Amino acid sequence: MIQVNEYFDGTVKSLGYESPEGKSTIGVMEKGEYEFNTSQKEYMTVIEGELVVLLPEATAWKSFKKNETFSVDAHLSFKVKANEQSSYLCKYA
């Protein structure tokens, strides 16, 4: 079954699903700055656009563009800036 997720007053939306590879979401972010919390390890791959990310314990923001992936361990938070509408794939481990 596909799960619909909506965050930050609808500026971030995703569809959650499970495949033989595990649980994933595919989503879109409007231009803006967001803070996310993880409940399990996440691997985020940019599909279109660009996400500028402040990873846990990092002091500098890092840019991720199409086909680039970053990961965040469980029970942490991270910040994301989308300077344009951007899409992503998030896989959970």
Contacts in CASP RR format, 6 or more apart in sequence:
PFRMAT RR
TARGET T0000
AUTHOR 0000-0000-0000
METHOD contacts of the structure
MODEL  1
MIQVNEYFDGTVKSLGYESPEGKSTIGVMEKGEYEFNTSQKEYMTVIEGE
LVVLLPEATAWKSFKKNETFSVDAHLSFKVKANEQSSYLCKYA
1 17 0 8 1.000
2 15 0 8 1.000
2 16 0 8 1.000
2 17 0 8 1.000
3 15 0 8 1.000
3 16 0 8 1.000
3 17 0 8 1.000
4 13 0 8 1.000
4 14 0 8 1.000
4 15 0 8 1.000
4 16 0 8 1.000
5 13 0 8 1.000
5 14 0 8 1.000
5 15 0 8 1.000
5 16 0 8 1.000
5 25 0 8 1.000
6 12 0 8 1.000
6 13 0 8 1.000
7 13 0 8 1.000
7 34 0 8 1.000
8 34 0 8 1.000
10 30 0 8 1.000
11 29 0 8 1.000
11 30 0 8 1.000
11 32 0 8 1.000
11 34 0 8 1.000
12 27 0 8 1.000
12 28 0 8 1.000
12 29 0 8 1.000
12 30 0 8 1.000
12 34 0 8 1.000
13 27 0 8 1.000
13 28 0 8 1.000
14 25 0 8 1.000
14 26 0 8 1.000
14 27 0 8 1.000
14 28 0 8 1.000
14 90 0 8 1.000
15 25 0 8 1.000
15 26 0 8 1.000
15 27 0 8 1.000
16 23 0 8 1.000
16 24 0 8 1.000
16 25 0 8 1.000
16 26 0 8 1.000
17 23 0 8 1.000
17 24 0 8 1.000
17 25 0 8 1.000
17 26 0 8 1.000
18 24 0 8 1.000
21 91 0 8 1.000
22 91 0 8 1.000
22 92 0 8 1.000
23 91 0 8 1.000
23 92 0 8 1.000
24 89 0 8 1.000
24 90 0 8 1.000
24 91 0 8 1.000
24 92 0 8 1.000
25 89 0 8 1.000
25 90 0 8 1.000
26 47 0 8 1.000
26 87 0 8 1.000
26 88 0 8 1.000
26 89 0 8 1.000
26 90 0 8 1.000
27 87 0 8 1.000
27 88 0 8 1.000
27 89 0 8 1.000
27 90 0 8 1.000
28 85 0 8 1.000
28 86 0 8 1.000
28 87 0 8 1.000
28 88 0 8 1.000
29 51 0 8 1.000
29 80 0 8 1.000
29 82 0 8 1.000
29 85 0 8 1.000
29 86 0 8 1.000
29 87 0 8 1.000
29 88 0 8 1.000
30 82 0 8 1.000
30 85 0 8 1.000
31 82 0 8 1.000
31 83 0 8 1.000
31 84 0 8 1.000
31 85 0 8 1.000
32 81 0 8 1.000
32 82 0 8 1.000
32 83 0 8 1.000
33 79 0 8 1.000
33 80 0 8 1.000
33 81 0 8 1.000
33 82 0 8 1.000
34 79 0 8 1.000
34 80 0 8 1.000
34 81 0 8 1.000
34 82 0 8 1.000
35 77 0 8 1.000
35 78 0 8 1.000
35 79 0 8 1.000
35 80 0 8 1.000
36 77 0 8 1.000
36 78 0 8 1.000
36 79 0 8 1.000
36 80 0 8 1.000
37 75 0 8 1.000
37 76 0 8 1.000
37 77 0 8 1.000
38 72 0 8 1.000
38 73 0 8 1.000
38 74 0 8 1.000
38 75 0 8 1.000
38 76 0 8 1.000
38 77 0 8 1.000
38 78 0 8 1.000
39 74 0 8 1.000
39 75 0 8 1.000
40 74 0 8 1.000
40 92 0 8 1.000
40 93 0 8 1.000
41 71 0 8 1.000
41 72 0 8 1.000
41 73 0 8 1.000
41 74 0 8 1.000
41 92 0 8 1.000
41 93 0 8 1.000
42 71 0 8 1.000
42 72 0 8 1.000
42 90 0 8 1.000
42 91 0 8 1.000
42 92 0 8 1.000
42 93 0 8 1.000
43 69 0 8 1.000
43 70 0 8 1.000
43 71 0 8 1.000
43 90 0 8 1.000
43 91 0 8 1.000
43 92 0 8 1.000
43 93 0 8 1.000
44 51 0 8 1.000
44 64 0 8 1.000
44 69 0 8 1.000
44 70 0 8 1.000
44 71 0 8 1.000
44 72 0 8 1.000
44 88 0 8 1.000
44 89 0 8 1.000
44 90 0 8 1.000
45 67 0 8 1.000
45 68 0 8 1.000
45 69 0 8 1.000
45 88 0 8 1.000
45 89 0 8 1.000
45 90 0 8 1.000
45 91 0 8 1.000
46 64 0 8 1.000
46 65 0 8 1.000
46 66 0 8 1.000
46 67 0 8 1.000
46 68 0 8 1.000
46 69 0 8 1.000
46 86 0 8 1.000
46 87 0 8 1.000
46 88 0 8 1.000
47 66 0 8 1.000
47 86 0 8 1.000
47 87 0 8 1.000
47 88 0 8 1.000
47 89 0 8 1.000
48 66 0 8 1.000
48 86 0 8 1.000
48 87 0 8 1.000
49 65 0 8 1.000
49 66 0 8 1.000
49 82 0 8 1.000
49 84 0 8 1.000
49 85 0 8 1.000
49 86 0 8 1.000
49 87 0 8 1.000
50 63 0 8 1.000
50 64 0 8 1.000
50 65 0 8 1.000
50 66 0 8 1.000
50 82 0 8 1.000
50 83 0 8 1.000
50 84 0 8 1.000
50 86 0 8 1.000
51 63 0 8 1.000
51 64 0 8 1.000
51 80 0 8 1.000
51 81 0 8 1.000
51 82 0 8 1.000
51 86 0 8 1.000
51 88 0 8 1.000
52 61 0 8 1.000
52 62 0 8 1.000
52 63 0 8 1.000
52 64 0 8 1.000
52 80 0 8 1.000
52 81 0 8 1.000
52 82 0 8 1.000
52 83 0 8 1.000
53 61 0 8 1.000
53 62 0 8 1.000
53 63 0 8 1.000
53 64 0 8 1.000
53 70 0 8 1.000
53 78 0 8 1.000
53 79 0 8 1.000
53 80 0 8 1.000
53 81 0 8 1.000
54 60 0 8 1.000
54 61 0 8 1.000
54 62 0 8 1.000
54 78 0 8 1.000
54 79 0 8 1.000
54 80 0 8 1.000
55 62 0 8 1.000
55 70 0 8 1.000
55 72 0 8 1.000
55 78 0 8 1.000
56 72 0 8 1.000
56 73 0 8 1.000
56 76 0 8 1.000
56 77 0 8 1.000
56 78 0 8 1.000
61 81 0 8 1.000
62 70 0 8 1.000
64 70 0 8 1.000
72 78 0 8 1.000
END
